[in-house]
């Protein structure tokens, strides 16, 4: 979804404390953080890897069990300078920076989670945690930019309680000037300096905690690497630095080399984590005026590169689903010119494991009632190829109009749907609302999220 740069989440550094706040982690294998909770809360033992502060009073046995199992999760290796440089010899090497470690986060454990196996495709469905299933999920682009671990855990707790299985998050946060203290950023493109990947406490350690919390709560993550839009830097940050256009980005040797360096830095942190559902090439890639071969070549090259780094996880595009001939009514979204690519052709790329598409009729000049056609078309096209498909983002400014879309998902071989976007009330207030947010606990959340999630989970395989 294209976001306005004003739709950022207000975040603040959590204050280090000897006691953990409600929803925060208070124990687990290797945990070295607080093992007691603030007044009015107790440390609840969930499993050997995770205990959490919950409101109320505990029995003596529960509290004692939780405290006895408190330990810290291991830190994941980041790429060495030599391994990063090896990716390319045509640009200045990427460097990394480490800020003072945060007292409120730990790097995720790898392969030790509530999810015991890697997600994979099985025909037109997915196998998630050893079970073939349909699913509902959602998007929280902002969760990796939060600085309060308790807020991250709160979201994960609510997702799990709702029955949502997959969460899509931004794995990028590019800047063209270093922001002030307390603001999260992942990669910088500053004129006169080499591109820098921030692995510190206000950098990728924040994404580390998202993965850690997802592991603990049994949530699978889709993580992408760059944005087509300018929010959080995106392709434009590369283009400004290398003095190229957006359409050049897909074929620029220097831009693609740095893009792959960044991919390697992120993938290396989580390649053994079973909490990763899939890696995603980009958020809504488009190449205006380009031949469809441009994006197809880029996607073929990049997906093969990711698979060379990590054979454990799936790879997908993250596109809007444009350029589809199946059931086409000739409207704008079906046209090749809408995104500069052929959706069916891209889904046939060997290292693209499943298809994605988005649905925003109000942004595309069609009515909300047109949505079921878009859903049916992608389900049929994916079935003909033999790969699963996810309606990865969808939203109507009239939220109730989404109900017929969800009914169509249930009536077709659509493996999963993920609404845009999840909303919640955090320590900093309500999360961002671009008109599409559905907030946890609201009546709309019950009907469009909780009820639909239950229906997807119960759908016969």
SELUMPA-753094 format. One record per residue: x, y, z of N, C-alpha, C in turn. Coordinates in steps of 0.05 Angstrom, whole numbers, plus 5000, padded with zeros to 4 digits. Each point is the difference from the previous one (the first is absolute). Layout:
N
XYZXYZXYZ...
***
This chain:
461
501749765000498350245000501750255000499350204984501550255000499250155025502050085016499550145024501150294998498750185014501150275003502249995020502050164996502350015019499150115027497650125000499050115026498849785017499549774988498849785015502149835014501650135015502049855016499049955027501249815013499149925027501650165020498750115020501450145021501149795019502650005003501349815018501950135019500649875022501850115020501649775011502550065007501749795013498849925026499849745005499149905026502250055021499150075023501950065022500849735013502749975002501049755013499049995028499149765008498949965026500749735010500149975027500549745012497649824998497650114994497649844997498850044973498949794989498850014974497250105001499150134978497350104999498149784990497450055003498049814991500449944970499849754992500449894973502949964993501850115016502949974994501049735008502349924988501249745005501450015028499749795015501249985027501549745004500449854979501449755003500149854974501649785000500349844976502949914998500449804984502749884998502050224991502050055017502050204993499350285007497650055010499150285006501650125023501050254996501550145021498750265008497650054990498650245007498549975026498250195007498549985025498549745003500049895024498649755005497750045019499550245008497750075017498450214986497450025007498250194987499350235018499050214988499050235016497749925017499350175019497849955018497449964984498549805008497549944986500349804977502449894997500549814979501749775010500149784986501649775008501349884975502149855004501549884978498849724994498749994976498649754992501849834982500549755008501649824984498449894977500850064975498749904976501249744990502750004997501549784990502950035008501749814995502850025008501450254990499050124978501450224988498850275006497650005013498750265003498150005024500350215017498250065021499250304997497650075008499050274995498550115024500350265005498650145021497150044993498249895016497150034996498850145024497850134996498650145021498849805020500150065026498849835020502149885019499149795014501849875020500449714992502449915004500749724993499949825024499749744994500449805021503049985005500749905024502949985006501449824981498849784992501349814982500550124973498150164989500450124974502250195000500150185020502150205002502749875003500149805017502649875005501049854975498249874986500749874975501150194980498650234997500950204981502750115007500450075026502650115008502349804997499549755005502149804998500949954972498350074980500749954972501050254986500350225014500850254988502949984989500350084975502750014987499850174975502250034985499950184977500249854973498950134979500149884974502650084987501149824983502650054988500050214979502350134996500250204980500749884973498650104979500549894973502450134987501549854985502350114986499150194978501450224997499650184977502249954980499750084975502049944980502750135007502249874995502650125004500550194977501950185005500650204979500949874974501549785002500949864976497749874985498149895015497849874986498250204986499750245012498450214988501450114975502650055002501550114978500049814976499949745006500249804979497650014981497950135009497650024983500550164975501750205002500550174977502850135002501250054977502550155000499650264985497550064992499550234983499250255015499549985027499350235016501650005025499950235014501450025025498749815020501649865016498849805018498250125021497949855005498150075022501449965026499550175019501149975027497749975019500649915024497949985020500750175024498050075016500450155024498549885022501150005024498649895023499850215022497550075007499650185022500249855026500050145022500049875026497749805002500449755007497949815001497650095017497749954990497650075015499649825024499150125022499549845024497349864998498550064979497349894998499649804977502249914988499749814978502349815000499549774989502049794995499749914971502249914988499749884973498449745003498649934978498349775002501549745001498949805012501049734998499549914972501449794992499549904973499249715001497749944990499049734999498849915026499650175019498749925026497650185004497749914991497650175002497649835004497750135002497449865001499449884973501550074979499749884974502449824996499549744997502249805000501149934973498750094978501049934973499750244982501550004978499950224981497449984983498850234996497650014982500849934972498249864986500649924972497449984985500349984974497649974983499349704998497549954996499149724995497650034980500749984974497950054980499150285001497450055003498950275001499850105028501149855019499850085029502850035011500050075026502550015015499949805023502449915007500349845024501350195021498550065020500950195021500249845026502449995011500549865025499149714998500549884977499549714997497149944992498450204994497249954994499250154974498749864982498950124976497550175009500050254992497850175010499650244982497650115001499550274990500550185023500350264995500550185022499150294994499750155022499750294998502450125014500850234990502250155012499550304997502050155006499750294998502750144996500050264999502450164995500550205023502450015010500950225018502750104991499950174980502550104989501850135021498850105021501350175020501349845024499549755002500749865025503049985004501649994979502949995003501250275007498450215001501050275007499250075028498649835014499350055028502449965018500250165021502349975018499349895027497549935004499049895025499349704995501649825012499549724995497249915009499050125021497449935010497850064979500450214984498150054979500049794979502449914992500349784981498649755010500549935025498949765012496950025002499050245006497150045001498749944973501250104979498949954973500049704994502349875005500249724994498049835017499650085025498149865017497250024988499350244991497350054989499649854974502150004983499849854975499549705005501649895018499749725007497349935011499050185017497449965013497750014979500450154979498050024979500149774980502249855000500249784981501350084974501350244999501550094977502749864999500749904978502449834998502550134988499550194982502350124985499850305002502450125005500250295003502150104980499350214985501950124981501150265012502650025000501450235012502050124981500650255003502150134984502749915010501649894982502849935007502050204991499050244992501650224991499350255015501950185003499550275011502550164992499950124976502250144989499950305005502350125006500150285006502250134983499750264995502050154985501550205018499350005026501550155021499549855026501950005017499849855025498050145018497949875009498050125017501050035029498450145016500850045027499749755017501150025024500049775018497149915006499749735000497449895005498349944976501050084976498649944975501349774987498449804992501149764988500550044970502349904991500649994971501849754995499849894976501449754993502350054981499750184981502150044980500150304992502450104997500350284993501450044973499050204986501250084974500650305002502450065009500850285004502250074981499650224985501950094980502850035013502049894986502750025009500949775019498149835008500649785017499049744987501249785008499149744990497349935012498349864986497549915012500649845026498450045020500549885026497649855010500449765009497949835012500350025030497950095013500050045029499149745014501949875013499449765015499750055030499950255008499950075028497349995013499950115024497550005016497850164988500650204983497950154986499949924971501149764994500149904973498749724998501549824989498849734995499549845026501150105022499249875026497050025005498850214990497150035003498549794984501049944976498849784985500549745013502449975012500649765016497949945020499150215014498049955021497349924989499450114977497549924987500049704993502349914990500349714994499949845026501350095020500049865026497249985011498550224999497249995010498249834983500450014974498449824982500649715006502549945005500749725007498549915025500050185020498849935026497049974998498750154982497150004998498949834977501849864985499149834979498950154976501150234994499250164977502149984978499249964975501849984978500250284986502550074991500550264990500750004970498850194985501050064973501650265003502549994992501850245003500950074972499650264993500950104974502550185002501250074977502650125001500150294989498050094986500150274989497250094993499550264998497450114994500050134973497949954984499750154975499450295005498750065023499350275007502250135017499750265005502150155014499849975030497949885010499849975029502349825010501350095021502349865012502249964979500450204984502250004981499449874974499949745000499349854976502050024977499049934977501850014976501050284995498450215007500850274995502650075015500449895024502450055015502449904985499849774988502249904983500450184976497750084987500250164976501350275004499350135022501250265007503049975004500849795014502849955006501649944975498949834982501549924976499350174976498350205003499250184979498949854976497949845006498649854979497050045004498449914980497150025002498949745012497550025008498749765011499949774980499550064975500049794980502849884996502050165005502849904998500749825023498650035022500749855025500249704995498249894983499849724996502449894984501350174985502249914983502750125007500050185019502550135008501949815015502449974990501949815012500650085029500550265005500750085027497749995019497650084991497649995018499349715007500149824980499449725005502149875018502550084997502149895017499550075029499350255005499550095028497549875011498049984983497549865007500649715009501749864985500749735007501749995026501750205004501550015025498050035024498050174996498150035022498449745004499249884979498649745002501749805016502549984993501849815014500250075030500050255007500350085028497549925016497650024988497649935014499649705000500349874977499549714999501949855019502550095002501949855017499250005029498450205009499150015028497949805007498449924980497649845006499849754983502049924986499849784980499349745013500549965026499349755013497550035018498850234999497650045017497549894986498649835014497549894990497750215001500550235012497950215000499850154974502049974982499850134974498349844982497850124990498349864981501250024972500850254992501150044974501550264999502050014981501350254993498550124976499950275000498550134979501850204986500050004973501850174985499650305005497550085000499450295003497150045008499450245010497250075004499050144975498249874985498650114977501950104978501849834991501850084978498550074975500850224987498950094975502350114983499749994974501950114982498550144977499350255005498250144981501450044973498549914979501050034973502149804992500649815017502049804994498849764985501749864985499249754990499849805023498149814998499549825022502549835006501949984982502449855004501850125022499750265005501850135020499449895028497550015008499449905027500349695001499449874978500249715000503049925004501850134986502849945003501050065028499250235010500850085028498949805020497549924997498949805019501349734998500749924975501349744997502850015013501550214995502750025011499950025031498250175010500050055029499049755015497949874990499049775014502049775000501549974979502149804999502250075020500750265002502050085019499249945029497550065006499049955028500149705005499249844981500149715004502949905004501950134987502849925003501050065029498750205013500750075027498549835021497649924992498249885020498149804985500649755003498349804987497649925017499950105025497949925018497350144996500150244990497650175000499050054972497450054998498750074975500650294991499650054975500550274989497550074983499250265002497750094984500650294991498250114983500450254987499250245018497650005010498950235015498650204982499249914976498950184980496950035003498950184985497150055002498349834983501249834982498549814984499150114973501350214991499250124974500849834977499050074976500849874975499149714998497449955005498949735000497949984978500249794984498149964978497649835009500449835020497849825009497650165009497749944988497450135007500150314997501850104984500450294998497550144989499250225013497850164990501050254986502750024997501250224986500550245018499349995025500350225019503050045006500650245011502850085004501749785014499149885022501849815014500849764984498449924981500649774983502150064979500550254995501850084978503049985008501649924980502949985005501250275008498950224989501150265006499650095028498149885015499450085027502549985018501549794997502449965016502649964984499749964974502349954983500949715003498249825006500749725002497749824993500649744995498049804994499949815025497850015014499849865026500349694996498849894980500149724995502949914993501250164983502849944992501850005024499750195018501750025024499549775019497549905002499549785018501349744990500649994975501349764989503049995004501150225012502950005006500649775020502049844995500449755017500450065029501350225007500650065029497950185013497950064986497750145012498049785009499749965026498549775010497050045000499150245002497150055000499450284991497550044992499250264989498850185021500350264996498750205017498550194982497950125011498750234987498650165021499450254993498750195018497350084989498450135016497350084991499250275013500150214983499250275009498350134978497549924997498450114978499950314999499850125023499750305001502550144989502349865001502450124989500449944970498449814990500549904973497750084980498150165010497850094982497949804995499749805017497949804998498450005026497649884998498249995024500849775018499350035026500649785019498649744991497850024987498549764991501549854978502150124989501749874980501949805013500550025026502049855014499849694996497749885002499949714997501149904973499750154978501149934975503049985001501350195013502950015003501049765016498549935021500749775016499849744985497749974985499649754985502149984978500750224987501949994978502749905009500950105023502749925009499949715011497849925011499849725010500249814976498650064978500049834977502750004986501250234998502650024986502249855016499950025027502049865016499549704999497549925000499449714999501049884974499850154978501049904975503049965000501450165015502949975003500849795021498249975019500549805021501450115025499750265005501250125023497950145017500450025026498150145017500050304994497950135009499850294997498850125025500950245008499150145023499050284992497650085009499250284998501450145023502350114994501950085021499350265013498750184986499050255011497250054988498250105016497550094989498750195020498550204988498750195017498050164985497850065013497950184990499650225020499750254990499550225018497249975013498349844987497549915013500549725009500849965025501049755009498149764995497450065003498149794997500049884972501050144980500249904973502049774997501649965021502049784999498749735004497649995012498849745006499549834975499050114978499749844975502749904990502150155003502749914992500849765016499550015026500849775017498349764993497550044993498449774992501049884974501050164982501249904975502549845006501650105018502549855008499249725010498049995016499149745011498949824978498950114979498849854978502049924978502550105002502049944979502449865013501849914982502549875010502150225006499250195017501850205009501249915027502649965001501249885024499850165025500150274997499850175023499450294992499050155019499650294996501050155024501150244995501350165021499050294997498350095018498850264997502050225007499650234988501550245006498150195013500750095025502249925015499149965029501649865016499449955028500350255016498250055019500250225018499849915029501450155017499949935029500750255016499549985026500650225018502549945016502250134994502649945012500650205022502449985011500850185022500250294990500350034973500250274988497450094989497949855004497350074989499349814977498050084984499149844978502049994978500349774987501749974977498950154976501650024980499350174976497449914987498450194991497549944986499950174974500249864978499850134974497249984988498149935017497349974991499249714997502049825000499549724996500349835025501150125021500749855025497549895013500249765010497949875016501349945027498950125021501349995026499049765017502049885012499449775018498050075021498049835004498050045020497550154991500150114975497650154990498049804989497550104996497949834989500749914972501350184985500849934973502149795000501850015019502149805003498749725004498049995016498649755006498949874974498650174984498649894977501949954976501850194995501749984976502749865005500849985025502649875006499649745015499050025024499849765017498349784988497650094990498249804988501149884974501250184984501149894975502449835005501750075019502349835007499149735008497949995016498949745008499049844977498750134981499049864976502349894983502150174997502349904984501449775013500350025026501449785015498349744999497450034998498249775000499549894972500850144980499449924972501349734995498449824988500949734995502350004979502149865006502349974982499349784980
***
